[in-house]
Amino acid sequence: MGSSLGFLLSLFFSVQVMAYVGDLTVIQQIYSILDTVSVTAGHLISLEGGISEKTKRYVFDRAQAYIYPVSKEYAVIGDIFEFVIARKYEPIIISKEVMSLEVMRGVMVGYLE
C-alpha cells in the first residue's frame, strides 16, 4: 500500500518535471532560431540601412517572429542600428501567461565583413 502511494506521488512529480524540461527545451530552441535569424537579418539591415519588407518577411518565414527597430526606423552609413526580433511562446508549466522571447542586436549600417 505504501509503495503504491509512493509510486503515484513520484509519478505526479515526474510528469511536472518532464513538462518543465520540455518548456526549457522549447525556449532554448526558440532562442537558437532567433539568434540564427538575427545574424542574417543584421546583414540585410546593414546593406539596406533599415528594416525593409524583405527583412520582415525573412524573419517571419524563418522564425515565425517579428522584427522592429529600437530607436529609429532608418540610419545613415556608419550609424549603429539596433533592432529586436521577438516571438510569442505559450509555455506548458512555467507560466500561465504567454511569454515574449526577444533577441536584441545591433549592426553598423554600411559595414560589410
C-alpha positions as a Python dict, from the first residue, in 0.01 Angstrom:
ca = {
    (1, 'M'): (0, 0, 0),
    (2, 'G'): (276, 243, 94),
    (3, 'S'): (476, 163, -215),
    (4, 'S'): (174, 222, -440),
    (5, 'L'): (115, 564, -285),
    (6, 'G'): (483, 646, -320),
    (7, 'F'): (476, 540, -683),
    (8, 'L'): (173, 761, -756),
    (9, 'L'): (335, 1061, -588),
    (10, 'S'): (660, 1010, -771),
    (11, 'L'): (470, 978, -1100),
    (12, 'F'): (293, 1309, -1031),
    (13, 'F'): (623, 1489, -970),
    (14, 'S'): (790, 1317, -1267),
    (15, 'V'): (522, 1448, -1504),
    (16, 'Q'): (572, 1802, -1372),
    (17, 'V'): (949, 1777, -1414),
    (18, 'M'): (910, 1644, -1769),
    (19, 'A'): (677, 1933, -1859),
    (20, 'Y'): (924, 2182, -1708),
    (21, 'V'): (1215, 2032, -1901),
    (22, 'G'): (1001, 2037, -2216),
    (23, 'D'): (936, 2410, -2169),
    (24, 'L'): (1305, 2483, -2117),
    (25, 'T'): (1398, 2282, -2424),
    (26, 'V'): (1148, 2465, -2646),
    (27, 'I'): (1257, 2804, -2509),
    (28, 'Q'): (1622, 2721, -2584),
    (29, 'Q'): (1528, 2608, -2935),
    (30, 'I'): (1337, 2932, -3000),
    (31, 'Y'): (1632, 3141, -2875),
    (32, 'S'): (1866, 2949, -3105),
    (33, 'I'): (1638, 3013, -3404),
    (34, 'L'): (1606, 3382, -3314),
    (35, 'D'): (1983, 3415, -3279),
    (36, 'T'): (2046, 3248, -3614),
    (37, 'V'): (1788, 3464, -3791),
    (38, 'S'): (1926, 3780, -3627),
    (39, 'V'): (2265, 3728, -3793),
    (40, 'T'): (2118, 3723, -4144),
    (41, 'A'): (1870, 4000, -4062),
    (42, 'G'): (2159, 4213, -3935),
    (43, 'H'): (2342, 4160, -4262),
    (44, 'L'): (2033, 4263, -4461),
    (45, 'I'): (1984, 4570, -4242),
    (46, 'S'): (2347, 4669, -4286),
    (47, 'L'): (2303, 4656, -4664),
    (48, 'E'): (1966, 4832, -4675),
    (49, 'G'): (2008, 5088, -4397),
    (50, 'G'): (1694, 4979, -4213),
    (51, 'I'): (1426, 4715, -4179),
    (52, 'S'): (1267, 4654, -4518),
    (53, 'E'): (969, 4439, -4609),
    (54, 'K'): (1214, 4179, -4739),
    (55, 'T'): (1379, 4159, -4396),
    (56, 'K'): (1044, 4140, -4214),
    (57, 'R'): (929, 3862, -4446),
    (58, 'Y'): (1258, 3673, -4400),
    (59, 'V'): (1231, 3688, -4019),
    (60, 'F'): (868, 3578, -4020),
    (61, 'D'): (924, 3295, -4268),
    (62, 'R'): (1229, 3155, -4086),
    (63, 'A'): (1133, 3207, -3721),
    (64, 'Q'): (763, 3300, -3712),
    (65, 'A'): (880, 3614, -3534),
    (66, 'Y'): (856, 3990, -3575),
    (67, 'I'): (1136, 4243, -3611),
    (68, 'Y'): (1121, 4605, -3505),
    (69, 'P'): (1374, 4887, -3453),
    (70, 'V'): (1474, 5003, -3106),
    (71, 'S'): (1538, 5370, -3175),
    (72, 'K'): (1479, 5487, -3531),
    (73, 'E'): (1342, 5333, -3849),
    (74, 'Y'): (1639, 5408, -4079),
    (75, 'A'): (2002, 5506, -4027),
    (76, 'V'): (2281, 5656, -4236),
    (77, 'I'): (2607, 5483, -4322),
    (78, 'G'): (2824, 5444, -4014),
    (79, 'D'): (2538, 5455, -3759),
    (80, 'I'): (2468, 5172, -3522),
    (81, 'F'): (2120, 5034, -3588),
    (82, 'E'): (1963, 4835, -3304),
    (83, 'F'): (1671, 4601, -3357),
    (84, 'V'): (1470, 4338, -3171),
    (85, 'I'): (1338, 4009, -3302),
    (86, 'A'): (1050, 3882, -3087),
    (87, 'R'): (835, 3571, -3081),
    (88, 'K'): (550, 3466, -2853),
    (89, 'Y'): (550, 3131, -2671),
    (90, 'E'): (278, 2976, -2459),
    (91, 'P'): (452, 2755, -2201),
    (92, 'I'): (314, 2432, -2060),
    (93, 'I'): (402, 2476, -1693),
    (94, 'I'): (649, 2763, -1641),
    (95, 'S'): (389, 3039, -1665),
    (96, 'K'): (16, 3077, -1716),
    (97, 'E'): (69, 3377, -1942),
    (98, 'V'): (214, 3395, -2291),
    (99, 'M'): (587, 3468, -2286),
    (100, 'S'): (762, 3702, -2528),
    (101, 'L'): (1108, 3576, -2622),
    (102, 'E'): (1326, 3853, -2762),
    (103, 'V'): (1673, 3889, -2906),
    (104, 'M'): (1825, 4239, -2931),
    (105, 'R'): (2107, 4301, -3176),
    (106, 'G'): (2294, 4596, -3323),
    (107, 'V'): (2465, 4637, -3659),
    (108, 'M'): (2670, 4910, -3821),
    (109, 'V'): (2496, 5033, -4135),
    (110, 'G'): (2710, 5006, -4446),
    (111, 'Y'): (2978, 4787, -4286),
    (112, 'L'): (3042, 4455, -4458),
    (113, 'E'): (3283, 4190, -4339),
}
